Amino acid sequence: MNCITKAWSQHEAELRRFLRHRANDDAIAEDLLQDVFLRALRQKNGLCGIDNPRAWLFKTARNLLIDRLRLAKALVELPDDLANEEDDPAPPVDDLVQCLPRVLAELSPQDREAITLCDIEGMTQQEYARRIGLSLPAAKSRVQRARARLKARMSEACQVSFDADGKVEGFIPRFPEVF
């Protein structure tokens, strides 16, 4: 009789009781018992190199049970008539693009170039630094300052409001002024 068969026949009933008692569900206990057996089969040398196969089987069973319980999440059913708390939803952040041409036109040429190249066209700040002849730290500072001025201008021109985390909470879309 090999090591797995011997250990399994000696401890299967005890493992089953252990899992049924702790899982409080016979089906889950049986699934876990099968998983323990599969792990024993995959064990190098088939449990023959283990001093105490019983301890290994119970430790494996306990770990599998813990993993199963961690994954089990209680779901709470929500009533179908749950009212939407938000009566007047804020416009989507994507709509802020409507304000961008107006605000970009109001920025300095240097800020407009930094925002356009790095944030709109996707140029890396390293490429931007090489293009305008600045060191990388200086270019990064320029882009950061341009972003800060863009944010301030967007807040003013489009009346953007931010939540405590700095995310857009709401705004009033404004289109470019036509002269």
CNS distance restraints for C-alpha pairs under 8 A (distance, minus, plus):
assign (resid   1 and name CA) (resid   5 and name CA) 6.42 0.50 0.50
assign (resid   1 and name CA) (resid   6 and name CA) 6.26 0.50 0.50
assign (resid   2 and name CA) (resid   6 and name CA) 6.20 0.50 0.50
assign (resid   2 and name CA) (resid  46 and name CA) 7.94 0.50 0.50
assign (resid   3 and name CA) (resid   7 and name CA) 6.04 0.50 0.50
assign (resid   3 and name CA) (resid  46 and name CA) 6.15 0.50 0.50
assign (resid   3 and name CA) (resid  47 and name CA) 5.72 0.50 0.50
assign (resid   3 and name CA) (resid  48 and name CA) 5.24 0.50 0.50
assign (resid   4 and name CA) (resid   8 and name CA) 5.82 0.50 0.50
assign (resid   4 and name CA) (resid  40 and name CA) 6.81 0.50 0.50
assign (resid   4 and name CA) (resid  41 and name CA) 7.03 0.50 0.50
assign (resid   4 and name CA) (resid  46 and name CA) 5.69 0.50 0.50
assign (resid   4 and name CA) (resid  47 and name CA) 5.88 0.50 0.50
assign (resid   4 and name CA) (resid  48 and name CA) 7.58 0.50 0.50
assign (resid   5 and name CA) (resid   9 and name CA) 5.98 0.50 0.50
assign (resid   6 and name CA) (resid  10 and name CA) 6.26 0.50 0.50
assign (resid   7 and name CA) (resid  11 and name CA) 6.15 0.50 0.50
assign (resid   7 and name CA) (resid  53 and name CA) 6.27 0.50 0.50
assign (resid   7 and name CA) (resid  54 and name CA) 6.89 0.50 0.50
assign (resid   8 and name CA) (resid  12 and name CA) 5.29 0.50 0.50
assign (resid   8 and name CA) (resid  37 and name CA) 7.79 0.50 0.50
assign (resid  11 and name CA) (resid  15 and name CA) 6.04 0.50 0.50
assign (resid  11 and name CA) (resid  54 and name CA) 6.67 0.50 0.50
assign (resid  12 and name CA) (resid  16 and name CA) 6.08 0.50 0.50
assign (resid  13 and name CA) (resid  17 and name CA) 6.34 0.50 0.50
assign (resid  14 and name CA) (resid  18 and name CA) 6.16 0.50 0.50
assign (resid  15 and name CA) (resid  19 and name CA) 6.15 0.50 0.50
assign (resid  15 and name CA) (resid  33 and name CA) 7.25 0.50 0.50
assign (resid  15 and name CA) (resid  57 and name CA) 7.87 0.50 0.50
assign (resid  15 and name CA) (resid  58 and name CA) 6.81 0.50 0.50
assign (resid  15 and name CA) (resid  61 and name CA) 7.58 0.50 0.50
assign (resid  16 and name CA) (resid  20 and name CA) 6.04 0.50 0.50
assign (resid  16 and name CA) (resid  29 and name CA) 6.80 0.50 0.50
assign (resid  16 and name CA) (resid  30 and name CA) 7.24 0.50 0.50
assign (resid  16 and name CA) (resid  33 and name CA) 6.52 0.50 0.50
assign (resid  17 and name CA) (resid  21 and name CA) 5.99 0.50 0.50
assign (resid  18 and name CA) (resid  22 and name CA) 6.38 0.50 0.50
assign (resid  19 and name CA) (resid  23 and name CA) 5.71 0.50 0.50
assign (resid  19 and name CA) (resid  29 and name CA) 5.05 0.50 0.50
assign (resid  19 and name CA) (resid  30 and name CA) 7.98 0.50 0.50
assign (resid  19 and name CA) (resid  32 and name CA) 7.45 0.50 0.50
assign (resid  19 and name CA) (resid  33 and name CA) 7.43 0.50 0.50
assign (resid  19 and name CA) (resid  61 and name CA) 7.38 0.50 0.50
assign (resid  19 and name CA) (resid  65 and name CA) 7.63 0.50 0.50
assign (resid  20 and name CA) (resid  24 and name CA) 5.67 0.50 0.50
assign (resid  20 and name CA) (resid  25 and name CA) 6.17 0.50 0.50
assign (resid  20 and name CA) (resid  26 and name CA) 5.66 0.50 0.50
assign (resid  20 and name CA) (resid  28 and name CA) 7.91 0.50 0.50
assign (resid  20 and name CA) (resid  29 and name CA) 5.07 0.50 0.50
assign (resid  20 and name CA) (resid  30 and name CA) 7.96 0.50 0.50
assign (resid  23 and name CA) (resid  28 and name CA) 6.62 0.50 0.50
assign (resid  23 and name CA) (resid  29 and name CA) 6.03 0.50 0.50
assign (resid  23 and name CA) (resid  65 and name CA) 7.33 0.50 0.50
assign (resid  24 and name CA) (resid  29 and name CA) 7.90 0.50 0.50
assign (resid  25 and name CA) (resid  29 and name CA) 6.18 0.50 0.50
assign (resid  26 and name CA) (resid  30 and name CA) 6.14 0.50 0.50
assign (resid  27 and name CA) (resid  31 and name CA) 6.25 0.50 0.50
assign (resid  28 and name CA) (resid  32 and name CA) 6.13 0.50 0.50
assign (resid  29 and name CA) (resid  33 and name CA) 6.06 0.50 0.50
assign (resid  30 and name CA) (resid  34 and name CA) 6.25 0.50 0.50
assign (resid  31 and name CA) (resid  35 and name CA) 6.30 0.50 0.50
assign (resid  32 and name CA) (resid  36 and name CA) 6.19 0.50 0.50
assign (resid  32 and name CA) (resid  61 and name CA) 6.92 0.50 0.50
assign (resid  32 and name CA) (resid  64 and name CA) 6.70 0.50 0.50
assign (resid  32 and name CA) (resid  65 and name CA) 6.96 0.50 0.50
assign (resid  33 and name CA) (resid  37 and name CA) 6.32 0.50 0.50
assign (resid  33 and name CA) (resid  61 and name CA) 7.15 0.50 0.50
assign (resid  34 and name CA) (resid  38 and name CA) 6.19 0.50 0.50
assign (resid  35 and name CA) (resid  39 and name CA) 6.18 0.50 0.50
assign (resid  35 and name CA) (resid  64 and name CA) 7.82 0.50 0.50
assign (resid  36 and name CA) (resid  40 and name CA) 6.19 0.50 0.50
assign (resid  36 and name CA) (resid  57 and name CA) 6.85 0.50 0.50
assign (resid  36 and name CA) (resid  60 and name CA) 6.28 0.50 0.50
assign (resid  36 and name CA) (resid  61 and name CA) 5.84 0.50 0.50
assign (resid  36 and name CA) (resid  64 and name CA) 7.71 0.50 0.50
assign (resid  37 and name CA) (resid  41 and name CA) 6.25 0.50 0.50
assign (resid  38 and name CA) (resid  42 and name CA) 6.28 0.50 0.50
assign (resid  39 and name CA) (resid  43 and name CA) 6.09 0.50 0.50
assign (resid  40 and name CA) (resid  46 and name CA) 6.55 0.50 0.50
assign (resid  40 and name CA) (resid  47 and name CA) 6.76 0.50 0.50
assign (resid  40 and name CA) (resid  57 and name CA) 7.54 0.50 0.50
assign (resid  41 and name CA) (resid  46 and name CA) 6.00 0.50 0.50
assign (resid  42 and name CA) (resid  46 and name CA) 7.04 0.50 0.50
assign (resid  43 and name CA) (resid  47 and name CA) 6.22 0.50 0.50
assign (resid  44 and name CA) (resid  49 and name CA) 7.99 0.50 0.50
assign (resid  45 and name CA) (resid  49 and name CA) 6.16 0.50 0.50
assign (resid  47 and name CA) (resid  53 and name CA) 6.35 0.50 0.50
assign (resid  50 and name CA) (resid  56 and name CA) 7.79 0.50 0.50
assign (resid  52 and name CA) (resid  56 and name CA) 6.50 0.50 0.50
assign (resid  53 and name CA) (resid  57 and name CA) 6.08 0.50 0.50
assign (resid  54 and name CA) (resid  58 and name CA) 6.22 0.50 0.50
assign (resid  55 and name CA) (resid  59 and name CA) 5.98 0.50 0.50
assign (resid  56 and name CA) (resid  60 and name CA) 6.06 0.50 0.50
assign (resid  57 and name CA) (resid  61 and name CA) 6.11 0.50 0.50
assign (resid  58 and name CA) (resid  62 and name CA) 6.00 0.50 0.50
assign (resid  59 and name CA) (resid  63 and name CA) 6.12 0.50 0.50
assign (resid  60 and name CA) (resid  64 and name CA) 6.14 0.50 0.50
assign (resid  61 and name CA) (resid  65 and name CA) 6.12 0.50 0.50
assign (resid  62 and name CA) (resid  66 and name CA) 6.17 0.50 0.50
assign (resid  63 and name CA) (resid  67 and name CA) 6.16 0.50 0.50
assign (resid  64 and name CA) (resid  68 and name CA) 6.18 0.50 0.50
assign (resid  65 and name CA) (resid  69 and name CA) 6.18 0.50 0.50
assign (resid  66 and name CA) (resid  70 and name CA) 6.11 0.50 0.50
assign (resid  67 and name CA) (resid  71 and name CA) 6.36 0.50 0.50
assign (resid  68 and name CA) (resid  72 and name CA) 6.30 0.50 0.50
assign (resid  78 and name CA) (resid  82 and name CA) 7.14 0.50 0.50
assign (resid  90 and name CA) (resid 169 and name CA) 6.93 0.50 0.50
assign (resid  90 and name CA) (resid 170 and name CA) 5.06 0.50 0.50
assign (resid  90 and name CA) (resid 171 and name CA) 7.24 0.50 0.50
assign (resid  91 and name CA) (resid  95 and name CA) 6.73 0.50 0.50
assign (resid  91 and name CA) (resid 170 and name CA) 6.50 0.50 0.50
assign (resid  91 and name CA) (resid 171 and name CA) 7.04 0.50 0.50
assign (resid  91 and name CA) (resid 172 and name CA) 8.00 0.50 0.50
assign (resid  92 and name CA) (resid  96 and name CA) 7.65 0.50 0.50
assign (resid  93 and name CA) (resid 168 and name CA) 6.92 0.50 0.50
assign (resid  93 and name CA) (resid 170 and name CA) 7.94 0.50 0.50
assign (resid  95 and name CA) (resid  99 and name CA) 7.98 0.50 0.50
assign (resid  95 and name CA) (resid 173 and name CA) 7.05 0.50 0.50
assign (resid  96 and name CA) (resid 100 and name CA) 6.80 0.50 0.50
assign (resid  96 and name CA) (resid 171 and name CA) 7.86 0.50 0.50
assign (resid  96 and name CA) (resid 173 and name CA) 6.58 0.50 0.50
assign (resid  97 and name CA) (resid 101 and name CA) 7.69 0.50 0.50
assign (resid  98 and name CA) (resid 173 and name CA) 6.43 0.50 0.50
assign (resid  98 and name CA) (resid 174 and name CA) 6.51 0.50 0.50
assign (resid  98 and name CA) (resid 175 and name CA) 5.76 0.50 0.50
assign (resid  98 and name CA) (resid 176 and name CA) 7.86 0.50 0.50
assign (resid  99 and name CA) (resid 103 and name CA) 6.30 0.50 0.50
assign (resid  99 and name CA) (resid 154 and name CA) 7.21 0.50 0.50
assign (resid  99 and name CA) (resid 157 and name CA) 7.77 0.50 0.50
assign (resid  99 and name CA) (resid 158 and name CA) 6.46 0.50 0.50
assign (resid  99 and name CA) (resid 173 and name CA) 6.25 0.50 0.50
assign (resid  99 and name CA) (resid 174 and name CA) 5.35 0.50 0.50
assign (resid  99 and name CA) (resid 175 and name CA) 5.69 0.50 0.50
assign (resid  99 and name CA) (resid 176 and name CA) 6.91 0.50 0.50
assign (resid 100 and name CA) (resid 104 and name CA) 5.85 0.50 0.50
assign (resid 100 and name CA) (resid 154 and name CA) 7.66 0.50 0.50
assign (resid 101 and name CA) (resid 105 and name CA) 6.14 0.50 0.50
assign (resid 101 and name CA) (resid 176 and name CA) 6.31 0.50 0.50
assign (resid 102 and name CA) (resid 106 and name CA) 6.59 0.50 0.50
assign (resid 102 and name CA) (resid 175 and name CA) 6.76 0.50 0.50
assign (resid 102 and name CA) (resid 176 and name CA) 4.46 0.50 0.50
assign (resid 102 and name CA) (resid 177 and name CA) 6.95 0.50 0.50
assign (resid 103 and name CA) (resid 107 and name CA) 6.56 0.50 0.50
assign (resid 103 and name CA) (resid 150 and name CA) 7.17 0.50 0.50
assign (resid 103 and name CA) (resid 153 and name CA) 6.44 0.50 0.50
assign (resid 103 and name CA) (resid 154 and name CA) 6.35 0.50 0.50
assign (resid 103 and name CA) (resid 157 and name CA) 7.15 0.50 0.50
assign (resid 104 and name CA) (resid 112 and name CA) 5.85 0.50 0.50
assign (resid 104 and name CA) (resid 150 and name CA) 7.46 0.50 0.50
assign (resid 105 and name CA) (resid 112 and name CA) 7.53 0.50 0.50
assign (resid 107 and name CA) (resid 111 and name CA) 6.08 0.50 0.50
assign (resid 107 and name CA) (resid 112 and name CA) 5.82 0.50 0.50
assign (resid 107 and name CA) (resid 149 and name CA) 7.87 0.50 0.50
assign (resid 107 and name CA) (resid 150 and name CA) 7.36 0.50 0.50
assign (resid 108 and name CA) (resid 112 and name CA) 6.05 0.50 0.50
assign (resid 109 and name CA) (resid 113 and name CA) 6.02 0.50 0.50
assign (resid 110 and name CA) (resid 114 and name CA) 6.35 0.50 0.50
assign (resid 111 and name CA) (resid 115 and name CA) 6.18 0.50 0.50
assign (resid 111 and name CA) (resid 142 and name CA) 7.67 0.50 0.50
assign (resid 111 and name CA) (resid 143 and name CA) 7.39 0.50 0.50
assign (resid 111 and name CA) (resid 145 and name CA) 7.96 0.50 0.50
assign (resid 111 and name CA) (resid 146 and name CA) 4.79 0.50 0.50
assign (resid 111 and name CA) (resid 147 and name CA) 7.93 0.50 0.50
assign (resid 112 and name CA) (resid 116 and name CA) 5.90 0.50 0.50
assign (resid 112 and name CA) (resid 146 and name CA) 7.56 0.50 0.50
assign (resid 113 and name CA) (resid 117 and name CA) 5.91 0.50 0.50
assign (resid 114 and name CA) (resid 118 and name CA) 5.88 0.50 0.50
assign (resid 114 and name CA) (resid 119 and name CA) 7.71 0.50 0.50
assign (resid 114 and name CA) (resid 128 and name CA) 7.82 0.50 0.50
assign (resid 114 and name CA) (resid 142 and name CA) 7.29 0.50 0.50
assign (resid 114 and name CA) (resid 143 and name CA) 5.55 0.50 0.50
assign (resid 114 and name CA) (resid 146 and name CA) 6.77 0.50 0.50
assign (resid 115 and name CA) (resid 119 and name CA) 5.19 0.50 0.50
assign (resid 115 and name CA) (resid 120 and name CA) 6.58 0.50 0.50
assign (resid 115 and name CA) (resid 143 and name CA) 6.76 0.50 0.50
assign (resid 115 and name CA) (resid 146 and name CA) 6.66 0.50 0.50
assign (resid 115 and name CA) (resid 147 and name CA) 6.88 0.50 0.50
assign (resid 116 and name CA) (resid 120 and name CA) 4.87 0.50 0.50
assign (resid 116 and name CA) (resid 121 and name CA) 6.07 0.50 0.50
assign (resid 117 and name CA) (resid 121 and name CA) 5.00 0.50 0.50
assign (resid 117 and name CA) (resid 122 and name CA) 6.33 0.50 0.50
assign (resid 117 and name CA) (resid 123 and name CA) 5.55 0.50 0.50
assign (resid 117 and name CA) (resid 128 and name CA) 7.34 0.50 0.50
assign (resid 118 and name CA) (resid 122 and name CA) 4.97 0.50 0.50
assign (resid 118 and name CA) (resid 123 and name CA) 4.58 0.50 0.50
assign (resid 118 and name CA) (resid 124 and name CA) 6.01 0.50 0.50
assign (resid 118 and name CA) (resid 125 and name CA) 6.41 0.50 0.50
assign (resid 118 and name CA) (resid 128 and name CA) 7.14 0.50 0.50
assign (resid 118 and name CA) (resid 143 and name CA) 7.73 0.50 0.50
assign (resid 119 and name CA) (resid 123 and name CA) 7.30 0.50 0.50
assign (resid 123 and name CA) (resid 127 and name CA) 6.40 0.50 0.50
assign (resid 123 and name CA) (resid 128 and name CA) 6.54 0.50 0.50
assign (resid 124 and name CA) (resid 128 and name CA) 6.21 0.50 0.50
assign (resid 125 and name CA) (resid 129 and name CA) 6.01 0.50 0.50
assign (resid 125 and name CA) (resid 136 and name CA) 7.05 0.50 0.50
assign (resid 125 and name CA) (resid 139 and name CA) 6.65 0.50 0.50
assign (resid 125 and name CA) (resid 140 and name CA) 6.37 0.50 0.50
assign (resid 126 and name CA) (resid 130 and name CA) 6.39 0.50 0.50
assign (resid 126 and name CA) (resid 136 and name CA) 5.82 0.50 0.50
assign (resid 126 and name CA) (resid 139 and name CA) 7.81 0.50 0.50
assign (resid 127 and name CA) (resid 131 and name CA) 6.10 0.50 0.50
assign (resid 128 and name CA) (resid 132 and name CA) 6.28 0.50 0.50
assign (resid 128 and name CA) (resid 139 and name CA) 7.03 0.50 0.50
assign (resid 129 and name CA) (resid 133 and name CA) 5.79 0.50 0.50
assign (resid 129 and name CA) (resid 134 and name CA) 4.93 0.50 0.50
assign (resid 129 and name CA) (resid 135 and name CA) 5.90 0.50 0.50
assign (resid 129 and name CA) (resid 136 and name CA) 5.44 0.50 0.50
assign (resid 129 and name CA) (resid 138 and name CA) 7.75 0.50 0.50
assign (resid 129 and name CA) (resid 139 and name CA) 5.17 0.50 0.50
assign (resid 130 and name CA) (resid 134 and name CA) 6.39 0.50 0.50
assign (resid 130 and name CA) (resid 135 and name CA) 7.55 0.50 0.50
assign (resid 130 and name CA) (resid 136 and name CA) 7.99 0.50 0.50
assign (resid 134 and name CA) (resid 138 and name CA) 6.06 0.50 0.50
assign (resid 134 and name CA) (resid 139 and name CA) 5.96 0.50 0.50
assign (resid 135 and name CA) (resid 139 and name CA) 6.21 0.50 0.50
assign (resid 136 and name CA) (resid 140 and name CA) 6.09 0.50 0.50
assign (resid 137 and name CA) (resid 141 and name CA) 6.18 0.50 0.50
assign (resid 138 and name CA) (resid 142 and name CA) 6.21 0.50 0.50
assign (resid 139 and name CA) (resid 143 and name CA) 6.22 0.50 0.50
assign (resid 140 and name CA) (resid 144 and name CA) 6.12 0.50 0.50
assign (resid 141 and name CA) (resid 145 and name CA) 6.09 0.50 0.50
assign (resid 142 and name CA) (resid 146 and name CA) 6.09 0.50 0.50
assign (resid 143 and name CA) (resid 147 and name CA) 6.11 0.50 0.50
assign (resid 144 and name CA) (resid 148 and name CA) 6.24 0.50 0.50
assign (resid 145 and name CA) (resid 149 and name CA) 6.24 0.50 0.50
assign (resid 146 and name CA) (resid 150 and name CA) 6.05 0.50 0.50
assign (resid 147 and name CA) (resid 151 and name CA) 6.07 0.50 0.50
assign (resid 148 and name CA) (resid 152 and name CA) 6.21 0.50 0.50
assign (resid 149 and name CA) (resid 153 and name CA) 6.01 0.50 0.50
assign (resid 150 and name CA) (resid 154 and name CA) 5.94 0.50 0.50
assign (resid 151 and name CA) (resid 155 and name CA) 6.04 0.50 0.50
assign (resid 152 and name CA) (resid 156 and name CA) 6.31 0.50 0.50
assign (resid 153 and name CA) (resid 157 and name CA) 5.87 0.50 0.50
assign (resid 154 and name CA) (resid 158 and name CA) 5.43 0.50 0.50
assign (resid 154 and name CA) (resid 159 and name CA) 7.03 0.50 0.50
assign (resid 154 and name CA) (resid 160 and name CA) 6.50 0.50 0.50
assign (resid 155 and name CA) (resid 159 and name CA) 4.84 0.50 0.50
assign (resid 155 and name CA) (resid 160 and name CA) 4.29 0.50 0.50
assign (resid 155 and name CA) (resid 161 and name CA) 6.73 0.50 0.50
assign (resid 156 and name CA) (resid 160 and name CA) 6.99 0.50 0.50
assign (resid 157 and name CA) (resid 174 and name CA) 7.47 0.50 0.50
assign (resid 158 and name CA) (resid 171 and name CA) 5.98 0.50 0.50
assign (resid 158 and name CA) (resid 172 and name CA) 5.27 0.50 0.50
assign (resid 158 and name CA) (resid 173 and name CA) 5.84 0.50 0.50
assign (resid 158 and name CA) (resid 174 and name CA) 5.79 0.50 0.50
assign (resid 159 and name CA) (resid 171 and name CA) 5.25 0.50 0.50
assign (resid 159 and name CA) (resid 172 and name CA) 5.77 0.50 0.50
assign (resid 160 and name CA) (resid 168 and name CA) 6.89 0.50 0.50
assign (resid 160 and name CA) (resid 169 and name CA) 7.48 0.50 0.50
assign (resid 160 and name CA) (resid 170 and name CA) 5.80 0.50 0.50
assign (resid 160 and name CA) (resid 171 and name CA) 4.17 0.50 0.50
assign (resid 160 and name CA) (resid 172 and name CA) 6.89 0.50 0.50
assign (resid 161 and name CA) (resid 168 and name CA) 6.03 0.50 0.50
assign (resid 161 and name CA) (resid 169 and name CA) 5.47 0.50 0.50
assign (resid 161 and name CA) (resid 170 and name CA) 5.33 0.50 0.50
assign (resid 161 and name CA) (resid 171 and name CA) 6.10 0.50 0.50
assign (resid 162 and name CA) (resid 166 and name CA) 5.25 0.50 0.50
assign (resid 162 and name CA) (resid 167 and name CA) 5.27 0.50 0.50
assign (resid 162 and name CA) (resid 168 and name CA) 4.57 0.50 0.50
assign (resid 162 and name CA) (resid 169 and name CA) 4.93 0.50 0.50
assign (resid 162 and name CA) (resid 170 and name CA) 7.12 0.50 0.50
assign (resid 163 and name CA) (resid 167 and name CA) 5.52 0.50 0.50
assign (resid 163 and name CA) (resid 168 and name CA) 6.48 0.50 0.50
assign (resid 163 and name CA) (resid 169 and name CA) 5.65 0.50 0.50
